[in-house]
Amino acid sequence: MAKCCACKHRSERDVCKFLKFRKSPAKRRKWANGLRIIGSPGQRLVCSCHFPNNDPSKTPSAPSPSPSKKLSNRTNARRGLFSSTPYDHGYARESSTSDHSFPNESSSLGDSGLDNSVETSNIEFNSNNEVIYSGKNNSSPWKVTPLKQRVFAENEVLKRKVKDLEEQLVRTQSELSDALRVCSKKTEEISRQSEYFELKMKEADNDFQKKLNVTVDNFKFKLQEVEEKHKAGLIEAEVKLKTKLKEAEEMYRERLTEAEVKFNTKLKNAEETFRARLTETEVDFSYKLKHTEQDYKARLSGAEDGFQLKFKKTEEEYKNKLKELQSKLHSQCKELELYAKVSLALKNEQKEFKEKHKTAEERHLFKNFITEENISHYTGLPNLGTYYWLLSLVAENIVYYFGAAVRCLSREDQLFMTLFKLRRNISHQVLADWFKVSLYTVSNVILTWISVLHIILVEGIMNRNVPSLQKVRCSMPEVFRMYPNCRMIFDCTEVEVQVPSLMSNQNEVYSSYKSRTTFKALIVIAPNGTIIYVSDLFPGSTSDKVLVYNCGVLDLLHAGDAVMADKGFPIGDILPPGVDLNLPPFKETPQFTRGQVFQTLQIAKSRIHVERAILRVKYFHILDKIPHSLFQFASKVFQVCAGLTNLRCSLIREVEDAMREM
């Protein structure tokens, strides 16, 4: 706990930064003179509010004393009943004294001076209805008036304002009545105009119907005339058509008879020429047949002799080739017998190897290895039923981190490998030898299932089911009877990480509290011991107040809720309106009072369950030291470990017994 040597500012209450005195003697003297410190300052601290514009490169200055303190130091012995400032007894300082001047040391403020200043003053009003106090003793620096006179003056101002408002109301009512009269006159004029317009419309309709009837009669008369003219023309056209048809029929019959005669003569001539040509072709064809038969017989006899000679030669060649092929077949059959024997031996060896491989794999598979007794040691889950319930929540189609689906391991073994890694922090090489897979498969399975478990346990269960104050009260233990509105208990924890390679990252991650590089997270539990919120991991140098402000937990709080935390959480100014903060009392006196001791014990009894919840989260040894390779997934790993702790039995025995009875 840091404390300023010039004022009463402290690190746990105020937001000031605290600086040590400079090492050089000249600067130390400058700072001591500016702060009015007598003697050597030693290893004292100064808060940033003493520096002009909070600039530590400039020399600090002592705090300016308030006027109430000066006055109290000079006149404590002489005031009697007026032992405090005039503000405490209902007196107000006059607004015209803007220079904040105070009485000199030579002037006395005894009983007589106070009595004169409290005399009744006259009340006056200026043009803006503001109150002006005019007393007898205008020369004193403190012009005070009694409380009754101030109340009377304020009542007078309020009465004047009420009268002004009533006058304005009367004016507005008269204006509204005038406007209503004008509106009624205009509506009467509009109704008269509408009646006049309707009469005109009726007259126009009557005129239009009369004109329509006249035009229809004219049109019918003209139609009759056109029909009569058209009938006479049709009759004449029919007579002309009939005469033309008869003439055309006679012409057509004469032409048909002439065409038939010409066609018959041409047919007879064609038949005669065709018969003469047929006789000539028959004679030529018979002569050519005789010559071709003689040539064909001569050629056939020569071809038969040549074919017999070639057939004899090919038979001899075929017999020689058959003998060679038979000898080759005999040798290949012997080789095949050898190959068959070798393949049988290889198959037997392969069967033996598969049987040995199966027995080696079955030793480390989930079904043949995990029992009800050792599942908590290897996975952190309480029993097999919880394991299979968690497995049933996983979707069928999983998108793996590296893209390639893992088919050489069942889902049970993949979940077991992930929980085994989180619980015991076994190296990837040991897991690869244990499950008989490659290092690539191990990384693919673990990174994929960490994301799957994060979706189920954190996003699906924890973040969506933050209990309200009514639900928290239903399962609140007896320890919290002093704090019925307590909905959340805050605490931060740090996890060690491997030292980053960049110096800027090392400065951010380095924790002065743990003296090593760490990540920090906020854990929030309900009074029944359930973890209801886990923040992302922040650098180890982040303060608790900044972490609470940036992690998003304040959005979950509502008016009427109460939060319990340690002394390291001065977050009262950043909580939403209507939210209370329960902290252990600070030591402002040399010794705690009995009430403060009792309050500290009650808060410690209630708040100890957060520490127990953090111990359960760190029960997963992957959080012993996070390597570089897991920096990207560190927040998910931490939140998944917190979600898995909620699957165990309750922290508080009272809550566990109530759940069993239900």
JOSUL-V252597 format. One record per residue. N is the residue number from 1. SS is DSSP state (A for helix, B for strand, O for the rest). OMEGA is omega in whole degrees, 0 to 359 (* if undefined). BURIAL is + if it has 9 or more other ideal C-beta (glycine too) atoms within 8 Angstrom, else -. Layout:
n	ss	omega	burial
N	SS	OMEGA	BURIAL
N	SS	OMEGA	BURIAL
//
This chain:
n	ss	omega	burial
1	O	180	-
2	O	181	-
3	B	181	+
4	B	181	+
5	O	183	+
6	O	178	+
7	O	185	-
8	O	180	-
9	O	179	+
10	B	185	+
11	O	184	+
12	O	181	-
13	O	188	-
14	O	183	-
15	O	184	-
16	O	170	+
17	O	185	-
18	B	184	+
19	B	176	-
20	B	175	-
21	O	181	+
22	O	181	-
23	O	182	-
24	O	183	-
25	A	182	-
26	A	181	-
27	A	178	+
28	A	179	+
29	A	179	-
30	A	182	+
31	A	182	+
32	A	178	+
33	A	180	-
34	A	181	+
35	A	180	+
36	O	178	-
37	O	180	+
38	O	181	-
39	O	182	-
40	O	182	-
41	O	181	+
42	O	181	-
43	O	181	-
44	O	180	+
45	B	179	+
46	B	179	+
47	B	188	+
48	A	183	+
49	A	178	-
50	A	180	+
51	O	177	+
52	A	182	-
53	A	179	-
54	A	181	-
55	O	183	-
56	O	179	-
57	O	180	-
58	O	182	-
59	O	181	-
60	O	179	+
61	O	181	-
62	O	179	+
63	O	181	-
64	O	183	-
65	O	179	-
66	O	182	-
67	A	181	-
68	A	179	-
69	A	180	-
70	A	184	+
71	A	181	+
72	A	180	+
73	A	184	-
74	A	192	-
75	A	178	+
76	A	186	-
77	A	188	-
78	A	185	+
79	A	183	+
80	O	181	-
81	O	181	-
82	O	183	-
83	O	180	-
84	O	182	-
85	O	180	-
86	A	182	+
87	A	184	-
88	A	184	-
89	A	173	-
90	O	178	-
91	O	181	+
92	O	178	-
93	O	184	+
94	O	186	-
95	O	184	-
96	O	182	-
97	O	183	+
98	O	183	-
99	O	178	-
100	O	180	-
101	O	182	-
102	O	181	-
103	O	178	-
104	O	182	-
105	O	182	-
106	O	182	-
107	O	183	-
108	O	177	-
109	O	182	+
110	O	183	-
111	A	182	-
112	A	180	-
113	A	180	+
114	A	181	+
115	A	180	-
116	A	183	+
117	A	183	+
118	O	181	-
119	O	182	+
120	O	180	-
121	O	179	+
122	B	181	-
123	B	179	+
124	B	179	-
125	B	175	+
126	O	184	-
127	O	180	-
128	O	181	-
129	O	177	-
130	O	184	-
131	B	176	+
132	B	179	-
133	B	179	+
134	B	180	-
135	O	179	+
136	O	186	-
137	O	181	+
138	O	183	-
139	O	183	-
140	O	180	+
141	O	179	-
142	O	178	-
143	O	186	+
144	O	179	+
145	O	180	+
146	O	183	+
147	A	182	-
148	A	180	-
149	A	178	+
150	A	180	+
151	A	180	-
152	A	180	+
153	A	180	+
154	A	178	+
155	A	178	-
156	A	179	+
157	A	180	+
158	A	179	-
159	A	179	-
160	A	180	+
161	A	179	+
162	A	178	-
163	A	179	-
164	A	180	-
165	A	179	-
166	A	177	-
167	A	178	-
168	A	179	-
169	A	180	-
170	A	179	-
171	A	182	-
172	A	179	-
173	A	178	-
174	A	178	-
175	A	180	-
176	A	180	-
177	A	177	-
178	A	180	-
179	A	179	-
180	A	178	-
181	A	180	-
182	A	181	-
183	A	180	-
184	A	178	-
185	A	181	-
186	A	179	-
187	A	178	-
188	A	178	-
189	A	181	-
190	A	180	-
191	A	177	-
192	A	180	-
193	A	180	-
194	A	178	-
195	A	178	-
196	A	180	-
197	A	179	-
198	A	178	-
199	A	179	-
200	A	181	-
201	A	179	-
202	A	178	-
203	A	180	-
204	A	179	-
205	A	180	-
206	A	179	-
207	A	183	-
208	A	180	-
209	A	178	-
210	A	179	-
211	A	179	-
212	A	181	-
213	A	180	-
214	A	182	-
215	A	179	-
216	A	179	-
217	A	178	-
218	A	183	-
219	A	179	-
220	A	180	-
221	A	179	-
222	A	179	-
223	A	180	-
224	A	179	-
225	A	181	-
226	A	180	-
227	A	180	-
228	A	178	-
229	A	184	-
230	A	180	-
231	A	180	-
232	A	179	-
233	A	180	-
234	A	181	-
235	A	180	-
236	A	181	-
237	A	179	-
238	A	181	-
239	A	181	-
240	A	181	-
241	A	181	-
242	A	180	-
243	A	180	-
244	A	179	-
245	A	180	-
246	A	179	-
247	A	181	-
248	A	180	-
249	A	181	-
250	A	178	-
251	A	183	-
252	A	179	-
253	A	179	-
254	A	180	-
255	A	180	-
256	A	180	-
257	A	180	-
258	A	181	-
259	A	179	-
260	A	181	-
261	A	180	-
262	A	183	-
263	A	180	-
264	A	180	-
265	A	180	-
266	A	179	-
267	A	181	-
268	A	179	-
269	A	181	-
270	A	180	-
271	A	181	-
272	A	180	-
273	A	182	-
274	A	180	-
275	A	180	-
276	A	180	-
277	A	180	-
278	A	180	-
279	A	180	-
280	A	182	-
281	A	179	-
282	A	180	-
283	A	180	-
284	A	183	-
285	A	180	-
286	A	180	-
287	A	181	-
288	A	180	-
289	A	181	-
290	A	181	-
291	A	182	-
292	A	178	-
293	A	180	-
294	A	179	-
295	A	183	-
296	A	180	-
297	A	180	-
298	A	180	-
299	A	181	-
300	A	181	-
301	A	179	-
302	A	181	-
303	A	181	-
304	A	179	-
305	A	180	-
306	A	181	-
307	A	180	-
308	A	179	-
309	A	181	-
310	A	181	-
311	A	180	-
312	A	180	-
313	A	182	-
314	A	177	-
315	A	180	-
316	A	179	-
317	A	181	-
318	A	179	-
319	A	179	-
320	A	180	-
321	A	178	-
322	A	179	-
323	A	180	-
324	A	180	-
325	A	179	-
326	A	179	-
327	A	178	-
328	A	179	-
329	A	181	-
330	A	180	-
331	A	180	-
332	A	177	-
333	A	178	-
334	A	179	-
335	A	178	-
336	A	178	-
337	A	178	-
338	A	179	-
339	A	179	-
340	A	179	-
341	A	180	-
342	A	180	-
343	A	177	-
344	A	179	-
345	A	179	-
346	A	178	-
347	A	178	-
348	A	178	-
349	A	180	-
350	A	177	-
351	A	179	-
352	A	180	-
353	A	179	-
354	A	179	-
355	A	177	-
356	A	181	-
357	A	178	+
358	A	179	-
359	A	179	-
360	A	179	+
361	A	182	+
362	A	177	-
363	O	187	-
364	O	176	+
365	O	186	+
366	A	186	+
367	A	185	-
368	A	185	-
369	A	185	-
370	O	176	+
371	O	179	-
372	O	183	-
373	O	187	-
374	O	182	-
375	A	179	+
376	A	181	+
377	A	186	-
378	A	185	+
379	A	184	+
380	O	177	+
381	O	186	+
382	O	184	-
383	O	182	+
384	A	179	+
385	A	177	-
386	A	179	+
387	A	182	+
388	A	174	-
389	A	178	-
390	A	179	+
391	A	181	+
392	A	180	-
393	O	183	-
394	O	179	+
395	O	183	-
396	O	183	-
397	O	179	-
398	O	174	+
399	O	185	-
400	O	188	+
401	O	181	-
402	O	177	-
403	O	184	-
404	O	179	-
405	O	180	-
406	O	181	+
407	O	181	-
408	O	178	-
409	O	176	+
410	O	180	-
411	A	178	-
412	A	182	+
413	A	179	+
414	A	177	+
415	A	179	+
416	A	179	+
417	A	181	+
418	A	180	+
419	A	178	+
420	A	178	+
421	A	180	+
422	A	186	+
423	A	187	+
424	A	180	-
425	O	177	+
426	O	181	-
427	O	181	-
428	A	181	+
429	A	178	-
430	A	178	-
431	A	178	+
432	A	177	+
433	A	182	-
434	A	183	-
435	A	177	+
436	O	177	+
437	O	181	-
438	O	177	-
439	A	178	-
440	A	180	-
441	A	179	+
442	A	179	+
443	A	181	+
444	A	182	+
445	A	187	+
446	A	181	+
447	A	180	+
448	A	185	+
449	A	173	+
450	A	177	+
451	A	180	+
452	A	180	+
453	A	178	+
454	A	179	+
455	A	184	-
456	A	191	+
457	A	187	+
458	A	182	+
459	A	185	-
460	A	186	+
461	A	188	+
462	A	186	+
463	O	182	+
464	O	186	-
465	O	175	-
466	O	188	+
467	O	175	-
468	O	181	-
469	A	179	+
470	A	178	-
471	A	179	-
472	A	180	+
473	A	180	-
474	A	182	-
475	O	184	+
476	O	180	+
477	O	182	+
478	A	182	-
479	A	186	-
480	A	181	+
481	A	177	-
482	A	184	-
483	O	185	+
484	O	181	-
485	O	182	+
486	B	180	+
487	B	184	+
488	B	175	+
489	B	185	+
490	B	167	+
491	B	179	+
492	B	176	+
493	B	182	+
494	B	181	+
495	B	182	+
496	B	179	+
497	B	176	+
498	O	185	-
499	O	178	-
500	O	182	+
501	O	181	-
502	O	181	-
503	A	180	-
504	A	178	-
505	A	178	+
506	A	179	+
507	A	180	-
508	A	187	+
509	A	185	+
510	B	180	+
511	B	178	+
512	O	180	-
513	O	181	-
514	O	181	+
515	O	175	-
516	B	181	-
517	B	184	+
518	B	165	+
519	B	182	+
520	B	179	+
521	B	176	+
522	B	176	+
523	B	180	+
524	B	177	+
525	B	172	+
526	O	179	+
527	O	178	+
528	O	175	+
529	O	180	+
530	O	176	-
531	B	184	+
532	B	178	+
533	B	175	+
534	B	181	+
535	O	170	+
536	O	179	-
537	O	179	+
538	B	175	+
539	B	186	-
540	O	181	+
541	O	181	+
542	O	178	-
543	O	182	-
544	A	182	+
545	A	179	+
546	A	180	-
547	A	179	+
548	A	182	+
549	A	187	+
550	A	187	-
551	A	177	+
552	O	181	-
553	A	181	+
554	A	178	+
555	A	181	-
556	A	184	-
557	O	180	+
558	O	179	-
559	O	183	-
560	O	178	-
561	O	175	+
562	B	182	+
563	B	177	+
564	B	182	+
565	O	179	+
566	O	179	+
567	O	181	-
568	O	180	-
569	O	176	+
570	O	189	-
571	O	182	+
572	O	183	-
573	O	181	-
574	O	178	-
575	O	177	+
576	O	180	-
577	O	179	-
578	O	180	-
579	O	181	+
580	B	179	-
581	B	178	+
582	B	179	+
583	O	172	+
584	O	183	+
585	O	177	-
586	O	183	-
587	O	179	-
588	O	178	-
589	O	180	-
590	O	182	-
591	O	178	-
592	O	173	+
593	O	180	-
594	A	178	-
595	A	179	-
596	A	178	+
597	A	180	+
598	A	179	-
599	A	178	+
600	A	180	+
601	A	181	-
602	A	180	+
603	A	179	+
604	A	178	+
605	A	182	-
606	A	187	+
607	A	183	+
608	A	182	-
609	A	176	+
610	A	179	+
611	A	179	+
612	A	177	+
613	A	178	+
614	A	177	+
615	A	178	-
616	A	178	+
617	A	180	+
618	O	171	+
619	O	175	+
620	O	190	+
621	A	175	-
622	A	179	+
623	A	178	+
624	O	177	-
625	O	184	-
626	B	180	+
627	O	179	-
628	A	186	-
629	A	182	-
630	A	180	+
631	A	183	+
632	A	184	-
633	A	187	+
634	A	181	+
635	A	179	+
636	A	181	+
637	A	182	+
638	A	181	+
639	A	177	+
640	A	177	+
641	A	177	+
642	A	178	+
643	A	179	+
644	A	178	+
645	A	178	+
646	O	179	+
647	O	177	+
648	O	180	+
649	O	186	-
650	O	179	+
651	O	187	-
652	O	183	+
653	A	180	-
654	A	178	-
655	A	180	+
656	A	179	+
657	A	179	-
658	A	179	+
659	A	178	-
660	A	178	-
661	A	178	-
662	O	*	-
//
